[in-house]
Amino acid sequence: MPSRAIIRCFSIVCLTLLAGACLGGNSRSFGESSSGGGPSNRGSKTTKGATAKSLDSLLKSKTESLWKKGLGSVTSESLNDDEIVESLVRFVNRETTAENLTPPLVQAMSLLAEAKQTQAAETLAKILESGDFRLVMAAADIASTTKDRGFLEPLMKLTQRREYSQRYGFRRCVVDAVAKYPDKKAVDFLVDRLEKSDGQLKYETALSLQKTTGQEFGGIATDWRNWWQENRDHFVFASRVEASQPVALNIAPKPIPWDESRPSFYGMTIYAKRVVFVIDRSGSMNSSVNGETRLERAQKELQRAIKALTESDYFNIVAFSDRMQVFQTKLVQATDANKLDGIRFGYGLDALGETACYEPLKMGLDASNDLELMLFLSDGEPNAGALVDPQAIVVAIANHNLTQRTTIHTLGIDARYSHEAFLKNLAEKNYGKLLLLR
């Protein structure tokens, strides 16, 4: 069920995505699904029983563990009870008003998305009008899983918020939410956004359009616009089965059509305009294949990628072993001078020391709130630094990336077993892929 998937998505992190946006005051008919038809059959009034009383008591407490206990007892069947839903609504209203950003709040919102009562949808819509952009992002993620047409217009209007122009993560959240709707208005929105976007957001929008329509125009905005104008009136949405996409790849994905030449790193095309290269320089990078060390190959790949960046791109380089070397403290424009300096920085690296993964990952994310892509190259498991446990690193980085939504592609040199699992998990929890290198 949609709510269970959202709960799983957010349980990996310690914070909660929550915030709000203006709906413009237009009338809504919540309960209309994207597949058409009238309002859904809302739950009827039931007599408040022991389960509802128990839930209300637990949610009124001040102890988060009791909230979790109460929310964990709510089943799909019990959501037919109006008193259960009313208790959830009161809890969500109280916590969002107080801006208590906790996992139980997200869980309660997810349960409301599963409920059929009108007040449940109205509560989620109200959160979309919050002043806290984190609340908006959580509500957008959750509301979009319902495919309720009443949410589509409010979701599209989130482009009017100041956060849409200020934060890459917010833009991506909105585009991803609208893309879930098999609706012509959603395609209108995506075609328009693709024309007005660049970098990773443009790439993600193109992939969403391709998945929805079956067409493969990539990032060529005029082709999408022309095709949609010709086909919109008679276009029929096919029933969409979300096939699971492999996270771990042995070969880099083929590039899609694009309106400019883009760089690549180990064969992975870089569509992002703001990118950080995080390069392992631990002692094991001295290992050789056919007379070339792993570090030497990384330096050549880095040189090729940086040389192919355009002046509208921004980049940074973080090299790590058990200590870090950073090219710049923030992203720099890919001018000829900066690219030359970046290439020199790369060739100045030597392979020495152990492997501390957490610090460079965090440093890379901190390069910019608008960072679109991180390319994390590593040939070994973490064995140094503030965090060594792979799962703890994944949780911490996913939490740090919660609203930023930077794509993290991991590139694993001879990654096997637990090392491969770590890199796969890190990529999967941060919108990325793992490329296995030999």
C-alpha positions as CSV (number, residue, x, y, z in Angstrom):
1,M,0.0,0.0,0.0
2,P,1.2,3.5,-0.7
3,S,1.5,4.6,2.9
4,R,3.6,1.5,3.9
5,A,6.0,2.3,1.1
6,I,6.4,5.9,2.4
7,I,6.9,4.7,5.9
8,R,9.7,2.4,4.8
9,C,11.2,5.3,2.8
10,F,11.3,7.6,5.8
11,S,12.3,5.1,8.4
12,I,15.9,5.1,7.1
13,V,16.4,8.6,8.3
14,C,16.4,10.3,11.7
15,L,14.6,13.5,10.6
16,T,11.4,14.0,8.7
17,L,10.6,15.7,5.4
18,L,7.9,18.2,6.2
19,A,6.7,21.7,4.9
20,G,4.1,23.7,3.0
21,A,2.9,25.7,0.0
22,C,0.1,27.9,-1.3
23,L,-2.8,26.1,-2.9
24,G,-4.3,29.3,-4.2
25,G,-7.7,28.7,-2.6
26,N,-9.2,26.8,-5.6
27,S,-11.9,24.3,-4.9
28,R,-10.9,20.6,-4.7
29,S,-12.8,17.4,-4.9
30,F,-10.6,15.0,-2.9
31,G,-11.2,11.4,-3.5
32,E,-11.2,11.5,-7.3
33,S,-8.5,9.1,-8.4
34,S,-6.5,9.7,-11.6
35,S,-8.2,6.8,-13.2
36,G,-11.5,8.8,-13.2
37,G,-14.8,8.4,-11.5
38,G,-16.6,10.3,-8.8
39,P,-15.6,10.8,-5.1
40,S,-14.4,7.7,-3.3
41,N,-16.6,5.9,-0.8
42,R,-15.7,7.6,2.4
43,G,-15.8,5.8,5.7
44,S,-19.1,5.8,7.6
45,K,-19.5,6.8,11.3
46,T,-18.7,4.0,13.7
47,T,-19.0,3.7,17.4
48,K,-15.8,4.6,19.2
49,G,-14.4,1.4,20.6
50,A,-11.4,0.4,22.7
51,T,-9.0,0.6,19.8
52,A,-9.8,4.2,19.1
53,K,-9.7,5.1,22.8
54,S,-6.3,3.4,23.1
55,L,-4.9,5.2,20.1
56,D,-6.1,8.6,21.2
57,S,-4.6,8.0,24.6
58,L,-1.2,7.0,23.2
59,L,-1.1,9.9,20.7
60,K,-2.0,12.4,23.5
61,S,1.1,11.4,25.5
62,K,4.4,13.2,25.3
63,T,6.4,10.1,24.7
64,E,7.5,9.3,21.1
65,S,7.8,5.6,21.8
66,L,4.1,5.6,22.8
67,W,3.2,7.4,19.5
68,K,5.0,4.7,17.6
69,K,3.2,2.0,19.5
70,G,-0.2,3.6,18.8
71,L,0.6,4.2,15.1
72,G,1.9,0.7,14.7
73,S,-1.4,-0.7,15.8
74,V,-3.4,1.0,13.1
75,T,-4.3,-1.4,10.3
76,S,-6.0,-0.8,6.9
77,E,-9.2,-2.2,8.3
78,S,-9.1,0.1,11.4
79,L,-8.8,3.1,9.1
80,N,-12.5,2.6,8.3
81,D,-13.3,3.8,11.8
82,D,-13.9,7.6,11.7
83,E,-12.8,7.9,15.3
84,I,-9.4,6.4,14.4
85,V,-9.0,8.9,11.6
86,E,-10.1,11.8,13.8
87,S,-7.4,10.8,16.3
88,L,-4.8,10.7,13.6
89,V,-5.9,14.1,12.3
90,R,-5.7,15.7,15.7
91,F,-2.2,14.3,16.2
92,V,-1.0,15.5,12.8
93,N,-2.5,19.0,13.3
94,R,-0.9,19.3,16.7
95,E,2.6,18.2,15.6
96,T,2.7,20.2,12.3
97,T,1.5,23.3,14.2
98,A,4.4,22.8,16.7
99,E,6.8,21.8,13.8
100,N,7.8,18.7,15.7
101,L,9.5,17.0,12.8
102,T,9.5,13.3,13.8
103,P,9.2,10.0,12.1
104,P,5.8,9.3,13.9
105,L,4.4,12.4,12.3
106,V,5.4,11.1,8.8
107,Q,3.9,7.8,9.7
108,A,0.6,9.4,10.7
109,M,0.5,11.4,7.5
110,S,1.1,8.2,5.5
111,L,-1.8,6.5,7.3
112,L,-4.0,9.5,6.4
113,A,-3.1,9.1,2.8
114,E,-4.4,5.5,3.0
115,A,-7.7,6.5,4.7
116,K,-10.8,7.2,2.7
117,Q,-12.4,9.9,4.8
118,T,-12.5,13.4,3.3
119,Q,-11.0,15.0,6.4
120,A,-7.9,12.9,5.9
121,A,-7.2,14.3,2.4
122,E,-8.1,17.8,3.7
123,T,-5.5,17.5,6.4
124,L,-2.8,16.6,3.9
125,A,-3.9,19.5,1.7
126,K,-3.6,21.9,4.7
127,I,0.0,20.7,5.3
128,L,0.8,21.6,1.6
129,E,-0.1,25.2,2.7
130,S,2.4,25.2,5.6
131,G,5.2,27.7,5.8
132,D,7.9,25.1,6.5
133,F,9.3,23.8,3.2
134,R,10.2,20.4,4.8
135,L,6.6,19.8,5.7
136,V,5.6,20.6,2.1
137,M,8.0,18.1,0.7
138,A,6.8,15.3,3.0
139,A,3.2,16.1,2.2
140,A,3.9,16.2,-1.5
141,D,5.7,12.8,-1.4
142,I,2.9,11.2,0.5
143,A,-0.1,12.9,-1.3
144,S,1.3,11.9,-4.7
145,T,1.1,8.2,-3.8
146,T,-2.7,8.4,-3.6
147,K,-3.1,9.5,-7.2
148,D,-6.0,11.7,-5.8
149,R,-6.8,14.3,-8.5
150,G,-7.6,16.8,-5.8
151,F,-3.9,17.0,-5.0
152,L,-2.6,17.5,-8.5
153,E,-3.3,21.2,-9.0
154,P,-1.9,22.1,-5.5
155,L,1.2,20.1,-6.3
156,M,1.7,21.9,-9.5
157,K,1.2,25.2,-7.8
158,L,4.2,24.6,-5.6
159,T,6.3,26.1,-8.4
160,Q,5.0,29.5,-7.1
161,R,6.8,29.1,-3.8
162,R,10.1,30.9,-3.3
163,E,11.7,27.5,-2.4
164,Y,11.1,26.3,-5.9
165,S,13.6,28.7,-7.3
166,Q,15.9,28.6,-4.4
167,R,16.3,24.9,-3.7
168,Y,17.1,22.1,-6.1
169,G,15.7,19.5,-3.7
170,F,12.4,21.2,-3.5
171,R,12.2,21.4,-7.4
172,R,13.0,17.7,-7.7
173,C,10.3,16.9,-5.0
174,V,7.6,18.7,-6.9
175,V,8.5,17.2,-10.3
176,D,8.7,13.7,-8.9
177,A,5.4,14.1,-7.2
178,V,3.5,15.4,-10.3
179,A,5.2,12.7,-12.4
180,K,3.3,10.0,-10.5
181,Y,0.0,11.1,-12.0
182,P,-1.2,9.4,-15.3
183,D,-3.0,12.6,-16.2
184,K,-2.6,14.9,-19.2
185,K,-2.3,18.0,-17.0
186,A,0.7,16.3,-15.4
187,V,2.3,15.7,-18.8
188,D,1.6,19.4,-19.7
189,F,3.5,20.3,-16.5
190,L,6.4,18.0,-17.2
191,V,6.8,19.2,-20.8
192,D,6.8,22.8,-19.6
193,R,9.2,22.1,-16.7
194,L,11.7,20.3,-19.0
195,E,11.8,23.3,-21.2
196,K,12.6,25.5,-18.2
197,S,15.0,23.2,-16.5
198,D,18.6,22.1,-16.9
199,G,21.0,19.6,-15.4
200,Q,19.9,16.7,-13.3
201,L,16.4,18.0,-12.9
202,K,16.0,18.1,-16.7
203,Y,17.3,14.6,-16.9
204,E,14.9,13.3,-14.2
205,T,12.0,15.1,-15.9
206,A,12.9,13.5,-19.2
207,L,13.0,10.1,-17.6
208,S,9.6,10.7,-16.1
209,L,8.1,11.7,-19.5
210,Q,9.7,8.7,-21.1
211,K,8.2,6.4,-18.5
212,T,4.7,8.0,-18.8
213,T,4.5,8.3,-22.6
214,G,6.8,5.6,-24.0
215,Q,8.6,8.3,-26.1
216,E,12.3,8.7,-26.1
217,F,13.1,12.4,-26.9
218,G,15.5,12.7,-23.9
219,G,16.3,16.3,-23.1
220,I,15.3,17.7,-26.4
221,A,12.5,20.1,-25.3
222,T,11.2,21.1,-28.7
223,D,10.7,17.4,-29.7
224,W,8.7,16.8,-26.6
225,R,6.6,19.9,-27.1
226,N,5.9,19.2,-30.8
227,W,5.0,15.6,-30.1
228,W,2.7,16.4,-27.2
229,Q,0.9,19.1,-29.2
230,E,0.2,16.6,-32.0
231,N,-0.8,13.8,-29.7
232,R,-2.3,15.2,-26.6
233,D,-6.0,15.1,-27.6
234,H,-6.0,11.4,-28.5
235,F,-3.3,10.2,-26.1
236,V,-4.3,7.3,-23.9
237,F,-2.4,6.3,-20.8
238,A,-1.5,2.7,-20.6
239,S,-1.7,1.0,-17.3
240,R,1.6,1.5,-15.7
241,V,3.4,-1.3,-14.0
242,E,6.4,0.1,-12.0
243,A,9.1,-2.4,-12.9
244,S,11.9,-2.5,-10.4
245,Q,15.1,-1.0,-11.9
246,P,18.5,-2.5,-11.0
247,V,20.6,-0.4,-8.7
248,A,23.9,-2.2,-9.4
249,L,25.1,-2.0,-12.9
250,N,28.0,-3.7,-14.7
251,I,27.9,-1.3,-17.6
252,A,27.2,2.5,-17.5
253,P,23.7,3.4,-18.8
254,K,23.5,4.5,-22.4
255,P,23.2,8.3,-22.7
256,I,19.9,9.7,-23.7
257,P,19.3,12.4,-26.4
258,W,20.5,15.8,-25.2
259,D,20.9,19.3,-26.6
260,E,24.5,19.7,-25.7
261,S,27.6,17.5,-25.4
262,R,28.0,16.3,-21.8
263,P,31.0,14.8,-19.9
264,S,31.2,11.3,-18.5
265,F,33.1,9.7,-15.7
266,Y,33.9,6.0,-16.1
267,G,31.3,6.0,-18.8
268,M,28.5,7.5,-16.7
269,T,27.1,10.6,-18.5
270,I,27.0,13.7,-16.3
271,Y,23.8,15.6,-17.0
272,A,24.0,17.6,-13.8
273,K,25.3,21.2,-13.9
274,R,26.5,21.1,-10.3
275,V,28.7,18.0,-9.5
276,V,31.2,16.9,-6.9
277,F,33.8,14.2,-7.6
278,V,34.7,12.2,-4.4
279,I,37.8,10.2,-5.1
280,D,39.3,7.4,-3.0
281,R,43.1,7.8,-2.5
282,S,43.6,5.2,0.1
283,G,46.6,2.9,-0.1
284,S,44.8,0.2,-1.9
285,M,44.4,2.6,-4.9
286,N,48.0,1.7,-5.6
287,S,46.9,-1.7,-6.9
288,S,47.7,-2.1,-10.6
289,V,45.9,-3.6,-13.5
290,N,47.9,-3.9,-16.8
291,G,50.6,-1.6,-15.5
292,E,48.2,1.2,-14.4
293,T,47.2,1.8,-10.8
294,R,43.6,2.4,-9.8
295,L,44.5,5.9,-8.8
296,E,46.2,6.6,-12.2
297,R,43.0,5.5,-14.0
298,A,40.9,7.7,-11.7
299,Q,43.1,10.7,-12.4
300,K,42.7,10.2,-16.2
301,E,38.9,9.8,-15.8
302,L,38.8,12.9,-13.7
303,Q,40.8,14.9,-16.3
304,R,38.5,13.8,-19.1
305,A,35.4,14.7,-17.2
306,I,36.6,18.1,-16.0
307,K,37.9,19.0,-19.5
308,A,34.4,18.3,-21.0
309,L,32.5,20.6,-18.5
310,T,31.1,23.8,-19.9
311,E,31.3,27.3,-18.4
312,S,27.7,26.9,-17.2
313,D,28.8,24.0,-15.0
314,Y,30.1,24.0,-11.4
315,F,32.2,21.4,-9.8
316,N,34.4,20.4,-6.8
317,I,36.7,17.5,-5.9
318,V,37.1,15.8,-2.6
319,A,39.8,13.2,-2.2
320,F,39.9,10.9,0.8
321,S,41.8,8.2,2.7
322,D,41.9,8.5,6.5
323,R,42.2,12.3,5.8
324,M,40.7,14.5,3.2
325,Q,42.1,16.7,0.5
326,V,39.6,19.2,-0.9
327,F,40.0,21.2,-4.1
328,Q,37.8,24.0,-3.0
329,T,35.4,24.5,0.0
330,K,32.5,25.1,-2.3
331,L,31.5,24.6,-6.0
332,V,33.5,26.6,-8.5
333,Q,32.5,27.6,-12.0
334,A,34.1,25.4,-14.7
335,T,36.1,28.2,-16.3
336,D,39.3,27.2,-18.2
337,A,41.4,28.3,-15.3
338,N,39.4,26.4,-12.7
339,K,39.3,23.3,-14.8
340,L,43.1,23.4,-15.2
341,D,43.5,23.9,-11.5
342,G,41.1,21.0,-10.8
343,I,43.0,18.7,-13.2
344,R,46.3,19.6,-11.5
345,F,44.8,18.9,-8.1
346,G,43.7,15.4,-9.3
347,Y,47.2,14.6,-10.6
348,G,48.7,15.8,-7.4
349,L,47.0,13.1,-5.4
350,D,48.9,10.1,-4.0
351,A,47.5,6.8,-2.6
352,L,48.2,6.4,1.1
353,G,46.3,5.6,4.2
354,E,43.0,3.9,5.2
355,T,39.4,4.5,4.1
356,A,37.2,7.0,5.9
357,C,34.0,7.3,3.8
358,Y,31.6,9.3,6.0
359,E,33.5,12.6,6.2
360,P,34.1,13.0,2.4
361,L,30.5,12.1,1.6
362,K,29.3,14.8,4.1
363,M,31.9,17.3,2.8
364,G,30.7,16.7,-0.8
365,L,27.1,17.3,0.1
366,D,28.0,20.5,2.0
367,A,29.6,22.0,-1.1
368,S,26.2,23.5,-2.1
369,N,22.5,23.3,-1.1
370,D,21.9,23.1,-4.8
371,L,24.3,20.2,-5.5
372,E,22.7,17.9,-8.1
373,L,25.1,15.0,-8.4
374,M,27.9,13.4,-6.4
375,L,30.1,10.7,-8.0
376,F,31.6,8.6,-5.2
377,L,34.5,6.4,-6.3
378,S,35.9,3.8,-3.8
379,D,37.8,0.6,-3.9
380,G,37.3,-0.5,-0.3
381,E,35.1,-0.7,2.7
382,P,35.2,2.1,5.4
383,N,37.7,1.3,8.1
384,A,38.4,4.7,9.6
385,G,36.8,8.0,10.5
386,A,34.0,9.1,12.8
387,L,31.6,6.5,11.4
388,V,32.9,3.1,10.3
389,D,29.7,0.9,10.3
390,P,28.4,0.9,6.7
391,Q,24.7,1.0,7.7
392,A,25.4,3.9,10.0
393,I,27.1,5.8,7.2
394,V,24.1,5.2,4.9
395,V,21.6,6.4,7.5
396,A,23.6,9.5,8.3
397,I,24.2,10.5,4.7
398,A,20.6,9.8,3.7
399,N,19.5,11.9,6.7
400,H,21.9,14.7,5.6
401,N,20.5,14.5,2.1
402,L,16.9,14.4,3.2
403,T,15.7,17.7,1.7
404,Q,18.7,18.4,-0.6
405,R,18.0,15.3,-2.7
406,T,21.4,15.1,-4.4
407,T,21.8,12.1,-6.6
408,I,24.7,10.0,-5.3
409,H,26.1,7.5,-7.9
410,T,28.6,5.1,-6.4
411,L,31.4,3.6,-8.4
412,G,32.9,0.5,-6.8
413,I,36.3,-0.8,-7.9
414,D,36.4,-4.6,-7.4
415,A,33.4,-4.2,-5.0
416,R,32.2,-7.5,-3.7
417,Y,30.1,-8.8,-0.8
418,S,29.7,-6.3,2.1
419,H,31.6,-3.6,0.1
420,E,29.2,-3.9,-2.8
421,A,26.2,-4.0,-0.4
422,F,27.4,-0.8,1.2
423,L,27.8,1.1,-2.1
424,K,24.5,-0.3,-3.4
425,N,22.6,0.8,-0.3
426,L,24.2,4.2,-0.3
427,A,23.2,4.8,-4.0
428,E,19.7,3.4,-3.5
429,K,18.9,5.6,-0.5
430,N,20.2,8.7,-2.4
431,Y,18.5,8.4,-5.8
432,G,21.6,6.9,-7.5
433,K,23.1,3.8,-9.1
434,L,26.1,1.7,-8.3
435,L,28.5,1.1,-11.2
436,L,30.7,-2.0,-10.6
437,L,34.2,-1.5,-12.0
438,R,36.9,-4.1,-12.4
